[in-house]
Amino acid sequence: MFRRFAGSIPGGANALFQLHPAELSFLLELAWDRRLNSGGVPGRPGHRSALPGLTSAFGLGTPAGPLAAFIRRLPRAVQWDHLIYAYMIENTRALRIFRRVVEEFTSGERLGVPNGTAASQHWLRNTEELFYREPTPLTISAITSRLRPDLDATRRSTYQRLLGMELNHGTDDNQPYPYPKAEAANREFVTTFEEFLREVWIGSVNVRNATGPNPTDNGKIAMLVTRLRDMLLARRLYGNLSREEYVFVSTMSWFHLTLQYDSPIVLTLRAEAMSPEQRLFKIAERVGLPAHGLSKSFFDIADPVSRILILIESDVVSTPAQVPALYTPAPGGPEDDMRTIITHWSLISGRDMKAGKVTTG
């Protein structure tokens, strides 16, 4: 969400990072309040949840000041990224690394002191207030309680329930992270999704076949899309997990945005670089907690795989007549996203999604 905010607010990300934490919290409430609601059953991409928002529940108006103009431009139908976006960004270990950054700056001067302008101090305060402190009660971000006091465990549990996947790291000392594992979880998501990727790759290789046999199986791709759609929507029924997804996607987007350019805290840490993963590697080295070696793949796949899973859940590529759009090049089509996903999923998983019998002619 914060990357979307930064694209609309005057001054971009630098201005966003310098807002008061209460203003940032309000933006999250407002975006939730304006989430897409096209009717139908809550939980689907066009209607994520039927839970009320704070601004509508209490009739809160638009605040005055620098946020006023931005809020007037905020769409009335906000859609956030898929949970898998948060999963991919967290696998870079950015969340744990920036926790170390905040700890070091708030407890000593091993990393020096935030220098240059007040921008780094703003970033540090906002990061600690929003992501490393108990959320303000009654807000949409307040998903911890005496029943689920560990936010890290709740996040891991949500990944397991919807995606059937574990994070690639545990505790800072490399021990498994304890969290409650649900019985109702999509344990077949990975195997089904990988079969889907392999079948789409066959279609991509053979899309221009004019002669000879073509092993592309549109019926099988449609069947796999339907299976993926059904298992994902089963966990989302009536808006289940929507609130958690919104909070976790928003959290990871803050740190992704921080690494997308030489932001104030990146400059303070002398971690200037040409890409998010290179900045993360430099910061990780400074705080003594390594980033994942395949962080580039996690950053590169996060947005495309989010878009494709939203497309699948939207039920617009679920018939044999519709699935060629997934592997047929077209301006603005999903084929480019599919190629990116196939390449980086292969690198991340260590399993080649392009391995399969193909015939060209």
C-alpha positions as CSV (number, residue, x, y, z in Angstrom):
1,M,0.0,0.0,0.0
2,F,2.8,2.5,0.9
3,R,4.3,2.2,-2.6
4,R,0.9,3.2,-4.0
5,F,0.6,6.1,-1.5
6,A,4.1,7.3,-2.5
7,G,3.0,7.3,-6.2
8,S,0.2,9.8,-5.4
9,I,1.4,12.1,-2.6
10,P,3.3,15.3,-3.6
11,G,6.9,14.7,-3.0
12,G,6.7,11.0,-3.4
13,A,8.3,8.5,-1.0
14,N,10.5,11.1,0.7
15,A,7.4,13.1,1.7
16,L,5.6,10.0,2.8
17,F,8.4,8.9,5.1
18,Q,8.3,12.3,6.9
19,L,4.6,12.2,7.7
20,H,3.5,11.8,11.3
21,P,2.9,8.2,12.3
22,A,-0.7,9.1,13.1
23,E,-1.1,10.4,9.5
24,L,0.3,7.2,8.1
25,S,-2.0,5.2,10.3
26,F,-4.9,7.3,9.0
27,L,-3.9,6.5,5.4
28,L,-4.1,2.8,6.2
29,E,-7.5,3.2,7.7
30,L,-8.7,5.3,4.8
31,A,-7.4,2.9,2.2
32,W,-9.1,0.0,4.0
33,D,-12.3,2.1,4.2
34,R,-12.2,2.6,0.5
35,R,-11.3,-0.9,-0.5
36,L,-12.9,-2.3,-3.6
37,N,-16.4,-3.5,-3.1
38,S,-18.2,-4.5,-6.3
39,G,-20.7,-6.6,-4.5
40,G,-20.9,-10.4,-4.4
41,V,-19.4,-12.7,-1.8
42,P,-16.8,-11.0,0.4
43,G,-13.3,-12.5,-0.1
44,R,-13.1,-12.4,-3.8
45,P,-10.7,-9.8,-5.4
46,G,-13.6,-7.5,-6.2
47,H,-14.9,-7.6,-2.6
48,R,-12.2,-8.4,-0.2
49,S,-14.1,-7.9,3.0
50,A,-17.4,-6.7,4.5
51,L,-15.8,-5.5,7.8
52,P,-16.4,-1.8,8.5
53,G,-13.7,0.8,8.4
54,L,-12.8,3.2,11.1
55,T,-13.5,6.3,9.0
56,S,-17.0,5.2,8.0
57,A,-17.8,3.8,11.4
58,F,-17.1,7.1,13.2
59,G,-17.8,9.5,10.4
60,L,-14.2,10.8,10.3
61,G,-13.7,13.4,7.7
62,T,-10.7,14.3,5.6
63,P,-7.9,16.0,7.7
64,A,-6.6,19.4,6.8
65,G,-3.0,20.0,5.9
66,P,-0.7,18.3,3.4
67,L,-2.7,15.1,3.3
68,A,-5.9,16.8,2.2
69,A,-5.0,17.1,-1.5
70,F,-3.6,13.6,-1.6
71,I,-6.7,12.0,0.0
72,R,-8.9,13.7,-2.6
73,R,-6.9,11.8,-5.2
74,L,-7.0,8.5,-3.4
75,P,-9.2,6.1,-5.5
76,R,-12.6,5.2,-4.1
77,A,-11.9,1.6,-5.0
78,V,-8.6,0.5,-3.5
79,Q,-7.2,-3.0,-4.1
80,W,-4.1,-4.2,-2.4
81,D,-1.6,-6.8,-3.4
82,H,-2.1,-10.5,-2.9
83,L,-0.7,-12.1,0.2
84,I,2.0,-13.8,-1.8
85,Y,3.5,-10.4,-2.4
86,A,4.1,-10.1,1.3
87,Y,5.5,-13.7,1.5
88,M,8.0,-13.0,-1.3
89,I,9.3,-9.7,0.2
90,E,9.6,-11.2,3.7
91,N,11.7,-14.1,2.3
92,T,14.4,-11.6,1.5
93,R,14.7,-11.2,5.3
94,A,14.1,-7.4,5.0
95,L,11.8,-7.3,7.9
96,R,14.3,-8.9,10.3
97,I,17.2,-6.8,8.9
98,F,15.4,-3.5,9.4
99,R,14.4,-4.6,12.9
100,R,18.1,-4.8,13.6
101,V,18.6,-1.4,12.1
102,V,15.9,0.2,14.3
103,E,17.3,-1.7,17.4
104,E,20.8,-0.4,16.7
105,F,19.8,3.2,16.2
106,T,17.5,3.3,19.3
107,S,19.9,1.5,21.7
108,G,23.3,2.8,20.8
109,E,25.6,4.3,18.2
110,R,27.3,1.2,16.6
111,L,25.9,2.3,13.3
112,G,26.6,6.0,14.1
113,V,23.7,8.5,14.3
114,P,21.2,9.4,11.7
115,N,22.8,12.3,9.8
116,G,22.1,14.7,7.1
117,T,18.5,15.8,7.6
118,A,15.6,14.9,9.8
119,A,14.4,12.5,7.2
120,S,16.1,9.5,8.7
121,Q,14.8,10.3,12.2
122,H,11.3,10.5,10.7
123,W,11.8,7.1,9.0
124,L,13.1,5.5,12.2
125,R,10.2,6.8,14.3
126,N,7.6,5.8,11.8
127,T,9.0,2.4,11.3
128,E,9.2,1.7,15.1
129,E,5.7,3.1,15.7
130,L,4.0,1.3,12.8
131,F,5.7,-2.1,12.7
132,Y,7.6,-2.8,15.9
133,R,5.1,-1.7,18.5
134,E,1.7,-2.9,19.6
135,P,-0.8,-1.5,17.1
136,T,-3.3,1.2,18.2
137,P,-6.4,-0.5,19.6
138,L,-9.5,-0.6,17.3
139,T,-7.5,0.2,14.1
140,I,-7.4,-2.2,11.2
141,S,-3.7,-3.0,12.0
142,A,-4.5,-4.1,15.5
143,I,-4.4,-7.9,14.8
144,T,-2.5,-8.9,18.0
145,S,-4.2,-9.7,21.2
146,R,-3.9,-12.0,24.3
147,L,-5.2,-14.7,22.0
148,R,-2.5,-14.2,19.3
149,P,0.2,-12.1,20.9
150,D,3.0,-12.9,18.5
151,L,2.6,-11.0,15.2
152,D,5.4,-12.9,13.5
153,A,3.6,-16.2,14.3
154,T,0.3,-14.8,13.0
155,R,2.0,-13.8,9.8
156,R,3.6,-17.2,9.3
157,S,0.3,-19.0,10.1
158,T,-1.5,-16.9,7.5
159,Y,1.1,-17.8,4.8
160,Q,0.6,-21.5,5.8
161,R,-3.1,-21.3,5.7
162,L,-3.5,-19.6,2.3
163,L,-0.3,-20.6,0.5
164,G,0.7,-23.8,2.2
165,M,4.3,-22.4,2.4
166,E,6.8,-21.7,5.1
167,L,9.2,-18.8,5.2
168,N,12.8,-19.7,4.2
169,H,14.2,-18.5,7.6
170,G,13.3,-19.1,11.2
171,T,14.7,-17.2,14.2
172,D,17.8,-15.0,14.1
173,D,19.8,-18.0,15.5
174,N,18.5,-20.3,12.7
175,Q,16.0,-22.2,14.8
176,P,12.5,-23.1,13.5
177,Y,10.0,-20.3,14.4
178,P,7.1,-21.7,16.4
179,Y,3.6,-20.9,15.2
180,P,0.2,-22.6,15.2
181,K,-0.3,-24.6,12.0
182,A,-3.9,-24.8,10.9
183,E,-5.5,-28.1,9.8
184,A,-7.5,-26.2,7.1
185,A,-4.5,-25.1,4.9
186,N,-3.8,-25.2,1.2
187,R,-1.1,-27.8,1.4
188,E,-1.4,-28.6,-2.3
189,F,-0.9,-25.1,-3.5
190,V,2.8,-25.4,-4.4
191,T,2.5,-28.6,-6.3
192,T,-0.6,-27.4,-8.2
193,F,0.9,-24.0,-8.9
194,E,4.2,-25.6,-10.2
195,E,2.2,-27.9,-12.5
196,F,0.4,-24.8,-13.8
197,L,3.7,-23.0,-14.5
198,R,5.0,-26.0,-16.4
199,E,1.9,-26.3,-18.5
200,V,1.9,-22.5,-19.3
201,W,5.6,-22.7,-20.2
202,I,4.8,-25.5,-22.8
203,G,2.1,-23.2,-24.2
204,S,4.6,-20.3,-24.4
205,V,7.2,-22.4,-26.2
206,N,4.7,-23.7,-28.7
207,V,2.5,-20.6,-29.1
208,R,3.8,-19.9,-32.7
209,N,3.6,-23.5,-33.8
210,A,2.1,-23.6,-37.3
211,T,3.0,-27.1,-38.2
212,G,3.6,-30.4,-36.4
213,P,2.3,-31.6,-33.0
214,N,1.6,-29.1,-30.3
215,P,1.6,-30.5,-26.7
216,T,-0.1,-27.4,-25.3
217,D,-3.1,-28.6,-23.2
218,N,-5.5,-25.7,-22.7
219,G,-7.9,-27.9,-21.0
220,K,-5.4,-29.0,-18.4
221,I,-4.3,-25.4,-17.8
222,A,-7.9,-24.4,-17.2
223,M,-8.4,-27.3,-14.8
224,L,-5.3,-26.2,-12.8
225,V,-6.4,-22.6,-12.8
226,T,-9.8,-23.7,-11.4
227,R,-8.2,-25.9,-8.8
228,L,-6.0,-23.0,-7.7
229,R,-8.9,-20.6,-7.6
230,D,-11.0,-22.9,-5.6
231,M,-8.4,-23.6,-2.9
232,L,-7.5,-19.9,-2.5
233,L,-11.1,-18.8,-2.3
234,A,-12.0,-21.5,0.1
235,R,-9.6,-19.9,2.6
236,R,-11.1,-16.4,1.8
237,L,-14.7,-17.3,2.2
238,Y,-16.8,-14.3,3.5
239,G,-13.6,-12.2,3.7
240,N,-11.6,-14.6,5.9
241,L,-7.9,-13.5,6.1
242,S,-8.6,-10.3,4.3
243,R,-7.6,-8.1,7.2
244,E,-4.4,-10.0,7.9
245,E,-3.5,-9.9,4.2
246,Y,-4.0,-6.1,4.1
247,V,-1.8,-5.5,7.2
248,F,1.0,-7.8,6.0
249,V,1.0,-6.5,2.5
250,S,1.1,-2.9,3.8
251,T,4.0,-3.8,6.1
252,M,6.2,-5.4,3.4
253,S,5.4,-2.5,1.0
254,W,7.0,-0.1,3.5
255,F,10.3,-1.9,3.5
256,H,10.1,-2.6,-0.2
257,L,9.6,1.1,-0.8
258,T,12.5,1.9,1.5
259,L,14.8,-0.3,-0.7
260,Q,13.5,0.8,-4.1
261,Y,15.7,3.9,-4.1
262,D,18.4,5.6,-2.1
263,S,16.0,6.6,0.7
264,P,17.0,8.6,3.7
265,I,17.8,5.6,5.9
266,V,19.7,3.9,3.0
267,L,21.8,7.1,2.7
268,T,22.4,7.2,6.5
269,L,23.6,3.6,6.4
270,R,25.8,4.3,3.4
271,A,24.1,1.5,1.5
272,E,23.6,3.4,-1.9
273,A,23.2,0.9,-4.8
274,M,21.5,0.4,-8.1
275,S,18.9,-2.2,-7.0
276,P,16.8,-3.1,-4.0
277,E,18.7,-6.4,-3.3
278,Q,22.1,-4.6,-3.4
279,R,20.9,-2.0,-0.9
280,L,19.6,-4.8,1.3
281,F,22.8,-6.8,1.1
282,K,24.8,-3.7,2.2
283,I,22.5,-3.0,5.1
284,A,22.5,-6.7,6.1
285,E,26.2,-6.7,6.2
286,R,26.2,-3.6,8.5
287,V,23.8,-5.1,11.0
288,G,25.3,-8.7,10.9
289,L,22.2,-10.5,9.7
290,P,22.5,-11.8,6.1
291,A,19.9,-11.3,3.5
292,H,18.8,-14.2,1.4
293,G,21.1,-14.8,-1.5
294,L,18.3,-14.9,-4.0
295,S,16.7,-11.6,-2.8
296,K,16.7,-10.3,-6.4
297,S,14.4,-13.2,-7.5
298,F,12.1,-12.5,-4.5
299,F,11.9,-8.8,-5.4
300,D,11.4,-9.5,-9.1
301,I,8.7,-12.1,-8.7
302,A,6.6,-10.3,-5.9
303,D,4.5,-8.1,-8.1
304,P,4.0,-10.4,-11.1
305,V,2.9,-13.4,-9.0
306,S,0.6,-11.1,-7.0
307,R,-1.1,-9.9,-10.2
308,I,-1.4,-13.5,-11.6
309,L,-3.0,-14.9,-8.4
310,I,-5.5,-12.0,-8.3
311,L,-6.3,-12.8,-11.9
312,I,-6.8,-16.4,-11.1
313,E,-9.0,-15.6,-8.1
314,S,-11.0,-13.2,-10.3
315,D,-12.1,-16.2,-12.5
316,V,-11.2,-14.6,-15.8
317,V,-8.8,-17.2,-17.2
318,S,-10.5,-20.4,-16.1
319,T,-11.8,-21.8,-19.4
320,P,-9.8,-23.4,-22.3
321,A,-10.8,-20.5,-24.5
322,Q,-9.4,-18.0,-22.0
323,V,-6.1,-19.6,-20.9
324,P,-4.1,-18.8,-24.1
325,A,-3.9,-15.2,-22.8
326,L,-1.4,-16.6,-20.2
327,Y,1.2,-17.6,-22.8
328,T,0.4,-15.5,-25.8
329,P,2.3,-12.2,-26.1
330,A,0.0,-9.2,-26.1
331,P,0.4,-5.6,-25.0
332,G,-0.7,-5.3,-21.4
333,G,-1.4,-9.0,-21.2
334,P,-0.3,-11.5,-18.5
335,E,2.2,-13.4,-20.6
336,D,5.2,-11.3,-19.6
337,D,4.3,-11.7,-15.9
338,M,4.1,-15.5,-16.4
339,R,7.6,-15.6,-18.0
340,T,9.0,-13.6,-15.0
341,I,7.3,-16.0,-12.5
342,I,8.5,-19.1,-14.3
343,T,12.1,-17.9,-14.4
344,H,12.3,-16.7,-10.8
345,W,10.2,-19.5,-9.2
346,S,12.6,-22.0,-10.8
347,L,15.5,-20.1,-9.2
348,I,13.9,-19.8,-5.8
349,S,12.5,-23.4,-5.6
350,G,15.5,-25.1,-7.2
351,R,13.0,-26.9,-9.5
352,D,13.0,-26.1,-13.2
353,M,9.6,-25.0,-14.3
354,K,10.8,-25.1,-17.9
355,A,11.6,-28.8,-17.7
356,G,9.1,-30.7,-19.8
357,K,8.6,-32.1,-23.2
358,V,8.0,-29.4,-25.8
359,T,7.8,-29.7,-29.6
360,T,8.5,-26.8,-31.9
361,G,7.8,-26.6,-35.6
